């Protein structure tokens, strides 16, 4: 029994040693693999730095796309493949949205000047969200303007296309890889009176205006006889709309 017990202990020690070796071998393999995968990745906990770097890269790539788009459209014109009949927000067979101008309005949304006083020593407050512009506020204005007959639209310095997505992180607007601080400007070319009426009828805008009156969120609507939107790059996409079925 003594020898049997001794051998059992010896086997357990050997198995334990082998387990430790295997664990260290696997850990080393995972470490080497992780280093290889992340060799080109910049490690930082600074979110602002990452956003700035991304924005810089987007601007750089946009410059390259602009140059290539101009060349493509020039070639299409020379070969007779350019289409002149297209919607203001339809690239047709080209790669750029045409420059447009016409009567329109500009809506400006801004954080309340009271928000800084609502931030506690810890940098947070239970009701701080009430004092800043949110994603749904911007989306509400955009949807109301489309509903009012807007023919072309811009948010800040970017044309709004079929794939534009509004995202907010805190009180910072993220749009197509760029970030913007308030105030946020949304401009639309189209029937001015109809668009203003659509804003007044929008439930989302009505709720926003309640906060404008109660805590001072920023709200301004400006009419213009002639807004001008520069040409802009866009993914080629022929826009199609649903039509009522003829009886």
C-alpha positions as CSV (number, residue, x, y, z in Angstrom):
1,X,0.0,0.0,0.0
2,X,2.9,2.3,0.8
3,X,4.5,1.8,-2.6
4,X,1.2,2.2,-4.3
5,X,0.6,5.5,-2.5
6,X,4.1,6.7,-3.4
7,X,3.6,6.0,-7.0
8,X,0.3,7.8,-7.0
9,X,1.9,10.9,-5.5
10,X,4.7,10.8,-8.1
11,X,2.2,10.5,-11.0
12,X,0.3,13.5,-9.7
13,X,3.5,15.6,-9.5
14,X,4.5,14.6,-13.0
15,X,1.1,15.4,-14.3
16,X,1.1,18.8,-12.5
17,X,4.5,19.7,-14.0
18,X,3.3,18.8,-17.5
19,X,0.2,20.9,-17.0
20,X,2.3,23.9,-15.9
21,X,4.5,23.5,-18.9
22,X,1.5,23.3,-21.3
23,X,-0.1,26.3,-19.7
24,X,3.0,28.4,-20.0
25,X,3.5,27.3,-23.6
26,X,-0.1,28.3,-24.5
27,X,0.3,31.6,-22.7
28,X,3.5,32.3,-24.6
29,X,1.8,31.4,-27.9
30,X,-1.1,33.7,-27.2
31,X,1.2,36.5,-26.2
32,X,3.2,36.3,-29.4
33,X,0.0,36.1,-31.5
34,X,-1.4,39.1,-29.8
35,X,1.7,41.1,-30.4
36,X,1.7,40.2,-34.1
37,X,-2.0,41.1,-34.5
38,X,-1.7,44.4,-32.7
39,X,1.7,45.4,-34.0
40,X,0.2,48.3,-36.1
41,X,-2.4,49.3,-33.6
42,X,-1.8,52.5,-31.5
43,X,-2.8,51.7,-27.9
44,X,-4.2,54.7,-26.0
45,X,-7.0,55.4,-23.5
46,X,-7.5,58.9,-24.8
47,X,-10.8,58.9,-26.7
48,X,-10.3,62.5,-27.8
49,X,-7.0,61.6,-29.4
50,X,-8.5,58.6,-31.2
51,X,-11.4,60.8,-32.5
52,X,-9.0,63.5,-33.6
53,X,-6.9,61.0,-35.5
54,X,-9.9,59.5,-37.1
55,X,-11.2,62.9,-38.2
56,X,-7.8,63.8,-39.6
57,X,-7.7,60.5,-41.6
58,X,-11.2,61.1,-42.9
59,X,-10.3,64.6,-44.1
60,X,-7.2,63.2,-45.8
61,X,-9.1,60.4,-47.6
62,X,-11.8,62.9,-48.6
63,X,-9.2,64.9,-50.4
64,X,-8.1,61.9,-52.4
65,X,-11.7,60.9,-53.2
66,X,-12.4,64.5,-54.4
67,X,-9.5,64.3,-56.8
68,X,-10.5,60.9,-58.1
69,X,-14.2,61.8,-58.4
70,X,-13.3,64.9,-60.5
71,X,-11.3,62.7,-62.9
72,X,-14.0,60.1,-63.2
73,X,-16.7,62.7,-63.8
74,X,-14.5,64.4,-66.4
75,X,-14.0,61.1,-68.2
76,X,-17.7,60.4,-68.2
77,X,-18.4,63.8,-69.7
78,X,-15.8,63.2,-72.4
79,X,-17.2,59.8,-73.3
80,X,-20.8,61.1,-73.4
81,X,-21.9,58.9,-70.5
82,X,-22.8,61.8,-68.1
83,X,-26.5,62.3,-67.2
84,X,-27.8,65.8,-66.9
85,X,-31.3,64.9,-65.6
86,X,-30.9,63.9,-61.9
87,X,-32.4,64.7,-58.6
88,X,-30.5,67.2,-56.4
89,X,-29.4,64.3,-54.1
90,X,-29.0,61.7,-56.8
91,X,-25.5,61.1,-58.2
92,X,-26.8,59.4,-61.3
93,X,-23.9,57.9,-63.2
94,X,-21.4,60.2,-61.6
95,X,-19.6,60.2,-58.3
96,X,-20.6,63.6,-57.0
97,X,-23.7,65.4,-55.9
98,X,-24.2,68.5,-58.0
99,X,-23.9,72.0,-56.5
100,X,-27.3,73.4,-55.8
101,X,-28.8,76.7,-54.7
102,X,-32.2,78.1,-53.9
103,X,-34.5,79.5,-51.2
104,X,-34.3,77.6,-47.9
105,X,-34.0,77.7,-44.1
106,X,-31.2,77.1,-41.6
107,X,-32.1,75.6,-38.2
108,X,-29.6,76.0,-35.3
109,X,-29.7,73.8,-32.2
110,X,-27.5,74.5,-29.2
111,X,-26.9,73.3,-25.6
112,X,-28.3,75.4,-22.8
113,X,-25.9,77.9,-21.3
114,X,-26.9,76.4,-17.9
115,X,-25.5,73.0,-18.5
116,X,-22.0,73.7,-17.0
117,X,-23.5,74.8,-13.7
118,X,-25.4,71.5,-13.5
119,X,-22.2,69.4,-13.6
120,X,-21.1,68.4,-10.2
121,X,-17.6,68.0,-8.8
122,X,-17.6,64.4,-10.1
123,X,-18.3,65.6,-13.6
124,X,-21.8,64.2,-13.8
125,X,-25.3,65.2,-12.9
126,X,-28.6,63.3,-12.8
127,X,-30.3,65.8,-15.1
128,X,-27.4,67.0,-17.3
129,X,-28.9,65.3,-20.3
130,X,-31.7,67.8,-20.2
131,X,-29.3,70.6,-21.0
132,X,-27.7,69.3,-24.2
133,X,-28.8,68.6,-27.7
134,X,-29.3,64.9,-28.5
135,X,-29.3,62.7,-31.5
136,X,-33.1,62.4,-31.6
137,X,-33.4,66.3,-31.6
138,X,-31.2,66.5,-34.8
139,X,-33.0,63.6,-36.4
140,X,-36.4,65.2,-35.6
141,X,-35.4,68.4,-37.4
142,X,-34.0,66.5,-40.4
143,X,-37.1,64.3,-40.7
144,X,-39.4,67.3,-40.4
145,X,-37.5,69.2,-43.1
146,X,-37.8,66.2,-45.5
147,X,-41.5,65.9,-44.7
148,X,-41.9,69.7,-45.5
149,X,-40.5,69.1,-49.0
150,X,-36.8,69.8,-48.6
151,X,-35.0,69.1,-51.9
152,X,-31.4,69.2,-50.6
153,X,-29.9,69.4,-47.1
154,X,-26.7,69.9,-45.2
155,X,-25.7,69.2,-41.6
156,X,-22.8,71.4,-40.7
157,X,-20.5,71.3,-43.8
158,X,-21.7,67.9,-45.1
159,X,-24.4,67.2,-47.6
160,X,-27.1,64.8,-46.4
161,X,-27.4,61.7,-48.6
162,X,-29.3,58.4,-48.4
163,X,-26.6,56.8,-46.2
164,X,-25.9,59.8,-43.8
165,X,-26.2,58.6,-40.2
166,X,-26.4,61.0,-37.3
167,X,-24.7,59.8,-34.1
168,X,-24.1,61.7,-30.9
169,X,-21.6,60.9,-28.2
170,X,-22.3,63.1,-25.2
171,X,-22.9,66.5,-26.8
172,X,-20.6,65.8,-29.7
173,X,-22.1,65.0,-33.2
174,X,-20.4,62.3,-35.2
175,X,-21.2,62.4,-38.9
176,X,-19.5,60.5,-41.7
177,X,-16.3,60.1,-39.6
178,X,-16.1,63.7,-38.5
179,X,-17.1,65.2,-35.2
180,X,-18.8,68.5,-34.4
181,X,-19.4,70.5,-31.3
182,X,-22.6,72.5,-30.7
183,X,-24.2,74.7,-32.0
184,X,-25.4,72.4,-34.8
185,X,-26.6,73.9,-38.0
186,X,-29.0,72.1,-40.4
187,X,-29.8,73.8,-43.7
188,X,-32.3,72.8,-46.3
189,X,-33.2,74.1,-49.7
190,X,-36.9,73.8,-50.6
191,X,-40.3,75.4,-50.0
192,X,-39.6,77.6,-47.0
193,X,-43.2,78.0,-45.6
194,X,-43.9,74.3,-45.9
195,X,-40.7,73.3,-44.1
196,X,-41.3,75.8,-41.3
197,X,-44.9,74.4,-41.0
198,X,-43.5,70.8,-40.9
199,X,-41.1,71.9,-38.1
200,X,-44.0,73.3,-36.1
201,X,-46.1,70.1,-36.6
202,X,-43.3,67.7,-35.6
203,X,-43.9,66.1,-32.2
204,X,-40.2,65.7,-31.7
205,X,-39.5,69.4,-32.3
206,X,-42.5,70.4,-30.1
207,X,-40.9,68.5,-27.2
208,X,-37.5,70.1,-27.9
209,X,-39.1,73.5,-27.8
210,X,-40.6,72.8,-24.4
211,X,-37.0,72.5,-23.1
212,X,-36.1,75.7,-25.1
213,X,-38.7,77.6,-23.0
214,X,-37.9,75.9,-19.7
215,X,-34.1,75.6,-19.5
216,X,-32.8,77.6,-22.5
217,X,-31.8,75.1,-25.1
218,X,-30.8,76.9,-28.3
219,X,-33.3,77.2,-31.2
220,X,-33.1,79.5,-34.2
221,X,-34.8,79.3,-37.6
222,X,-33.5,81.6,-40.3
223,X,-35.0,82.1,-43.8
224,X,-32.7,82.6,-46.8
225,X,-33.6,83.7,-50.3
226,X,-30.6,81.8,-51.7
227,X,-28.7,79.1,-50.0
228,X,-25.8,77.5,-51.8
229,X,-24.5,74.0,-51.3
230,X,-21.2,73.0,-52.9
231,X,-20.8,69.8,-54.9
232,X,-20.0,66.8,-52.7
233,X,-18.8,63.3,-53.1
234,X,-21.3,60.5,-52.7
235,X,-21.6,56.8,-53.3
236,X,-23.3,56.3,-56.7
237,X,-26.9,55.6,-55.9
238,X,-30.0,56.2,-58.0
239,X,-32.7,57.3,-55.7
240,X,-36.1,55.6,-56.2
241,X,-39.4,56.5,-54.5
242,X,-42.5,54.5,-53.9
243,X,-45.5,55.5,-55.9
244,X,-49.2,55.1,-55.3
245,X,-50.7,52.2,-57.4
246,X,-52.9,53.5,-60.1
247,X,-56.5,52.3,-59.9
